[in-house]
Structure formats: C-alpha cells, structure tokens
Amino acid sequence: MEVSEKPDVVLVNFNNYGYARMRFDADTQQHLIDNLRYMTDIPMRTYVWRTFKDMVQYNEMSIKDWFRLLSNNLKFETEE
C-alpha cells in the first residue's frame, strides 16, 4: 500500500495492542507540541504525554520543547 501524503502522526501502540518504547521524530514532535490539545482520544493523548515525559527523562527532548508542549497544551488537558 502506498500513501500519497505523509501523515501528521503515526502511533505504534495504537489502542494498546502492543508495547513499544516510542520516540517521536522531529516532525512528529513539533506537530504534537503544536496540536496535542486537539487529540480527542484520551488514551492516545495520555500515551503521547507519557512518551514525551520519557523523552525528557532520557534526554531525548529539550527542556525548551517540553515547556513549549506544556504551555501550548496543558491548560486544555482534562485528564490527570
């Protein structure tokens, strides 16, 4: 199957059918930093937040990008 356009985000662990230690590439990371608040699927959104937390913990995401993620999205978050 060929995809005509690059998707904005591909989540490997869709619907918790598998387990993988995820890391986002630069394009995906920037897209999610700018748009995570629009993701309506709560388990998937939670999974993205956890992945970003892990990326900071393992020094795979800058603190600057982490704070941009928080400032863009945390005020819209409805889940703990």
C-alpha positions as CSV (number, residue, x, y, z in Angstrom):
1,M,0.0,0.0,0.0
2,E,1.4,3.4,-0.9
3,V,0.5,6.6,1.0
4,S,0.1,9.7,-1.1
5,E,0.7,12.1,1.8
6,K,2.8,11.9,4.8
7,P,0.6,11.5,7.9
8,D,1.0,14.1,10.7
9,V,1.5,11.4,13.4
10,V,1.8,7.6,13.5
11,L,1.4,6.0,16.9
12,V,2.9,2.5,17.0
13,N,0.9,1.4,20.1
14,F,-2.5,2.1,18.7
15,N,-5.3,1.0,21.0
16,N,-2.8,-0.7,23.3
17,Y,-2.5,-3.7,21.1
18,G,1.2,-3.9,21.5
19,Y,4.1,-2.4,23.5
20,A,7.0,-0.4,22.2
21,R,9.2,2.2,23.6
22,M,8.2,5.2,21.5
23,R,10.2,8.2,20.5
24,F,8.9,10.9,18.1
25,D,10.9,12.1,15.2
26,A,11.4,15.8,14.9
27,D,8.5,16.5,12.6
28,T,6.1,14.5,14.7
29,Q,7.3,16.1,17.9
30,Q,6.8,19.6,16.6
31,H,3.3,18.7,15.2
32,L,2.3,17.2,18.6
33,I,3.7,20.2,20.6
34,D,1.6,22.5,18.5
35,N,-1.6,20.3,18.3
36,L,-1.8,17.8,21.2
37,R,-4.8,19.6,22.7
38,Y,-6.8,18.7,19.6
39,M,-6.4,14.9,20.1
40,T,-9.8,13.7,21.4
41,D,-8.9,10.1,22.1
42,I,-8.0,10.2,25.8
43,P,-5.9,7.0,26.0
44,M,-3.9,8.0,22.9
45,R,-3.4,11.5,24.3
46,T,-2.3,10.1,27.6
47,Y,0.1,7.8,25.7
48,V,1.6,10.8,23.9
49,W,2.1,12.7,27.2
50,R,3.9,9.7,28.7
51,T,6.1,9.3,25.6
52,F,7.1,13.0,25.9
53,K,7.8,12.6,29.6
54,D,10.0,9.6,28.9
55,M,11.8,11.6,26.1
56,V,12.6,14.3,28.7
57,Q,13.7,11.7,31.3
58,Y,16.1,10.1,28.8
59,N,17.4,13.4,27.5
60,E,15.8,12.9,24.1
61,M,13.7,16.1,24.2
62,S,14.9,19.5,25.2
63,I,13.5,21.3,28.2
64,K,12.7,24.2,25.9
65,D,10.4,21.9,23.8
66,W,8.9,20.3,27.0
67,F,7.9,23.8,28.3
68,R,6.5,24.7,24.8
69,L,4.5,21.4,25.0
70,L,3.2,22.4,28.4
71,S,2.4,26.0,27.6
72,N,0.6,25.0,24.4
73,N,-1.4,22.1,25.7
74,L,-1.6,21.7,29.5
75,K,-4.3,24.3,30.1
76,F,-6.6,22.4,27.7
77,E,-5.9,19.0,29.4
78,T,-8.9,17.4,31.1
79,E,-7.2,14.2,32.4
80,E,-4.7,13.8,35.2
